[in-house]
Amino acid sequence: MSRDKNETFYNRSLERALQILNAFKNDRQVLTVAQLSEILSLPRATVLRLCTTLVRYGYLRQDPGSKQYSLGLKLFELGSIVFYSFSLRDIASPYLSQLQMKLGKSIFLGILENEELLYIDKREDPRNPITFTSKMGTRRPPYWGMLGSVLMAYLPDSEIERLLERNPLTATTKKSITKKEKYKERLRQVREQGYAIDIDEVFEGISGVAAPVRDFTGKVIASIGVGFISSSVDSKGLKRIAKEVMATALTISKKMGYLEKREQTV
């Protein structure tokens, strides 16, 4: 009897754990081990073992008194990431296009997802023979370039330290920052001025400017960046790009429900 080659990668325990999560519905938001066992036709011992693991990782929570289970906050967190990435792209899309047409440069939109910088949108001039390697769906270390600096800058100090421990700074050019304290100082500067500038730090001859996008709570949820050939922009042009990027980021933030507290100037 031949086996489907996909069965080689099949994981029954994972399937059962997903079945447990899917057992919760609007009309049954709280379930006991016995109820889950009956719904899924699984042994109680198996359900208990899987539920214990799901609780440990935040996918389920258990009431200490009734011992009943309900869906955990980890699912809400992941759902928020999905919601923001899709709604953010929809809202940001026309403004990214406008910024690209106004500056004639490559435009990027990125978020932090699973401790990585994730590019979720990009705009380039089709007439430009030079293209950037970072495309939609590309993942980089959280500190990577202009987008990473902005996203890292607004995290709590403890989270910055944790991410840098897990993702040590690595040099890709002679100007790359590899000292943790120097990078933290960079992040403080980003917070103070409201934008990040990357000059030849990730790729030789390539620079960029990025600014934060906030949600209705004021939390930084994304970063918009403009990438360009370093020699194509002088100090005056750099200042103009920073101003335009910040203005676009602020516009998108307001569309996301952010109420501006103060204007930032370049």
C-alpha positions, 0 to 999 in steps of 0.5 A: 500500500503506497503512502501519500508523500505528504504524510511524511510531514504529517503531525497528529499531535499538532492536528489535535492541538488545532482541533482543540482551538477550533472547538471553541465557538461563539456559543461555546467559549468555555469548555472543560476537558471532558467536553473537549474530549467528547466533541473531538472524540479524543481520550481525556488524557490526550486532551489534558496534555495538549491543553496544558501545553497550549496554556503554557504558550498562551493559546488557551487559558484555564480558570483556576477555580472551574478548571474550564478552558477558553481561548488565550490572549496569544490568539488575540495578539496574532489576530491583531498582527494579521488585522493590522498588516492587512488593514494597514496595507489597504490604508497605506497603499495610496499614500505610498504610491503618492510618496513614490511619485513625489520623490521618485524613490523606492518606498517600503512599508515594514512591521515587526512580526515574530521578532523579525522585520517583515516587508509588507509593501513596496513601491518602485519606479518601473523606469529605474534600472536599479531595484532593491532586493527587499520585496514584499514578504522579505524578512530581515533581522529586527534591527535591519536598516532604516525600517528596523531602527524605527521599529526598534526605537519605540520598543521598551528598553527590556525588549530592545535588549532581548531582541539584540541578545537574540539577534546580534548586530552584524556588519554588512558594510564598513559603516554598519553599527555593531556595538550594542551601546552605539546602536541604542544611542542611535535608537534614542536619536530616532525617538528624539527626531522622529525619523531614522537615517541610514547612510551606507550602513546596510548596503554600500552606496545605498541610503534611506530615511524612515518614519513611524506609523502609529495606531489609535493608541499611539503605539508604533505599528509600522515604519515607512522608508524611502531608499535611494542611491547615496550619491543621488541626494545631497543634504538639502535633498535628504532633509526634503525626503525626511520631511515628506516621509514623516508627513506621509507616516503621520497621514497614515497614522491619522487614518489608523485612528492616531490623534496627533499630540504635537508636530515634529519638524525636520 
